[in-house]
Amino acid sequence: MLTSAKKKIYIQYYKAFGTEFILGSFEESLCLLDYRYRKNREGIDRRLQKGLHSVYVYQNSSVIKKTRMQLDEYFAQKRNYFDIKLLMVGTTFQKKVWKALLKVSYAQTSSYLNLAKIIKNEKVVRALANANGANAISIIIPCHRIIGADGSLGGYAGGLQMKEKLLNLEKS
């Protein structure tokens, strides 16, 4: 019986800023930077592996090394942008939302309504929140910068305490 060889998503764990992340690279792009112990970990992992027809392999890569270095600089307040090639795995709508998130500048916040305006569809605020929560490339795709229109923090895959820490890091 012939079996097709699966491609590989290289993963590594990374501890920083009081938490543990999982980093993943596929070919020459970062496809995963997420909280290792988040609520929807299995769903995110399934989506990536299915979407890329791949399996996780615990191994370092040049993309992961570069990501780790840039995150170290970010957490040390020596970097306010990332120059890592990203591979977004999701629906067309999710990718549109994640690309819009990239437009929210360092140390700035935005609301779901403003994000809806960026993608030119103000009727999809709830769907935006779901797409934001499905983001597998946290921090670099800055879903932590989206807050409620009333200034409340709302939800966050890494927890509200982590969201507040990240926003405070960027503001100082």
C-alpha atoms as one frame of an Amber mdcrd trajectory, in Angstrom:
protein
   0.000   0.000   0.000   1.374   3.391  -0.973   1.146   6.214   1.526   1.842
   9.821   0.774   4.548  11.377   2.890   3.220  14.247   4.961   4.999  17.557
   4.989   6.366  18.873   8.276   5.575  21.818  10.485   8.612  22.260  12.702
   7.643  23.271  16.225   9.500  24.433  19.316   8.397  25.689  22.707   9.502
  29.113  23.870   9.230  30.535  27.385   9.115  34.294  27.786   7.152  37.053
  29.455   5.810  34.704  32.111   4.225  32.204  29.733   5.025  29.450  27.271
   4.460  29.710  23.542   4.523  27.194  20.734   6.324  28.332  17.577   5.860
  26.621  14.230   7.437  27.000  10.834   6.400  25.542   7.514   8.937  25.648
   4.742  10.340  29.197   5.024   7.437  30.871   6.868   6.135  31.218  10.394
   2.709  29.614  10.655   2.366  29.369  14.432   3.133  31.624  17.388   0.581
  30.840  20.006   0.044  30.195  23.675   0.958  26.589  24.387  -1.847  26.109
  26.897  -4.642  28.137  25.312  -8.224  26.932  25.449  -8.519  26.094  21.724
  -5.021  24.605  21.300  -6.281  21.385  19.677  -8.527  23.243  17.215  -5.721
  25.550  16.084  -3.315  22.622  15.704  -5.853  20.586  13.719  -6.561  23.528
  11.376  -2.850  24.079  10.678  -2.013  20.427  10.123  -5.049  19.805   7.935
  -4.656  23.052   5.971  -0.983  22.394   5.258  -1.363  18.590   4.896   1.372
  18.301   7.500   2.329  16.886  10.853   4.133  18.515  13.754   7.767  17.568
  14.197   9.673  18.864  17.213  12.702  20.422  15.527  14.279  23.834  15.295
  14.414  25.842  12.060  15.921  29.097  10.846  12.456  30.704  10.913  11.903
  29.644  14.527  15.367  30.913  15.530  14.671  34.279  13.891  11.243  34.472
  15.541  12.686  33.660  18.960  15.347  36.377  18.536  12.805  38.995  17.445
  10.433  38.080  20.293  13.300  38.433  22.788  13.920  41.933  21.400  10.196
  42.756  21.493   9.855  41.698  25.129  13.015  43.689  25.970  11.384  46.742
  24.315  14.053  46.854  21.618  11.731  45.957  18.722   8.350  47.346  17.696
   7.890  45.524  14.374   8.613  42.051  13.039  10.106  41.144   9.670   9.280
  37.469   9.536   7.542  35.888   6.559   4.110  34.722   7.714   1.911  31.916
   6.471  -1.714  32.386   7.536  -3.836  29.238   7.490  -7.559  29.851   7.623
 -10.594  30.881   5.631 -10.513  33.773   3.180 -12.419  35.891   5.726 -10.033
  35.020   8.574  -7.018  35.926   6.446  -8.639  39.257   5.566  -9.146  39.993
   9.268  -5.603  38.964  10.174  -4.167  41.186   7.429  -6.244  44.069   8.799
  -4.841  43.381  12.282  -1.347  43.905  10.887  -2.363  47.527  10.216  -2.878
  48.243  13.930   0.404  49.890  14.878   2.636  49.115  17.826   1.402  50.765
  21.054  -1.969  51.538  19.454  -5.316  49.897  20.058  -8.374  49.565  17.900
 -11.912  48.254  18.265 -13.800  45.567  16.376 -15.882  48.319  14.791 -12.742
  50.054  13.491 -11.457  46.716  12.242 -14.787  46.173  10.453 -14.306  49.550
   8.757 -10.810  48.541   7.599 -12.213  45.454   5.886 -15.165  47.541   4.631
 -17.928  45.523   6.279 -19.385  46.991   9.453 -21.989  44.225   9.793 -19.518
  41.486  10.730 -18.314  42.568  14.171 -19.127  39.196  15.808 -17.444  37.274
  12.984 -14.401  39.552  13.403 -14.181  38.566  17.058 -14.266  34.880  16.107
 -11.571  35.356  13.450  -9.475  37.320  15.925  -9.758  34.439  18.398  -8.660
  31.952  15.721  -5.396  33.822  15.082  -2.519  31.323  15.275   0.255  33.941
  15.033  -0.222  35.960  18.216   1.789  39.089  18.976   3.092  39.406  15.392
  -0.493  39.492  14.130  -1.476  41.777  17.011  -4.895  40.542  18.103  -4.039
  41.804  21.612  -4.434  45.379  20.307  -8.174  44.976  19.717 -10.279  46.235
  22.617 -13.945  46.971  23.159 -15.407  50.220  21.855 -15.944  51.172  25.519
 -12.231  50.642  26.294 -12.699  47.250  27.956 -10.138  44.596  27.166 -12.572
  41.949  25.908 -11.219  38.423  25.467  -7.791  37.101  24.567  -6.406  33.606
  23.923  -3.513  34.235  26.322  -5.850  35.541  29.022  -6.798  39.098  29.946
  -3.821  39.475  32.288  -1.450  38.695  29.410  -3.315  41.056  27.084  -2.950
  43.858  29.617   0.768  43.056  30.092   1.370  43.234  26.327  -0.491  46.530
  25.951   1.434  47.997  28.903   4.734  46.744  27.453   4.037  48.528  24.192
   2.909  51.758  25.849   5.960  52.153  28.093
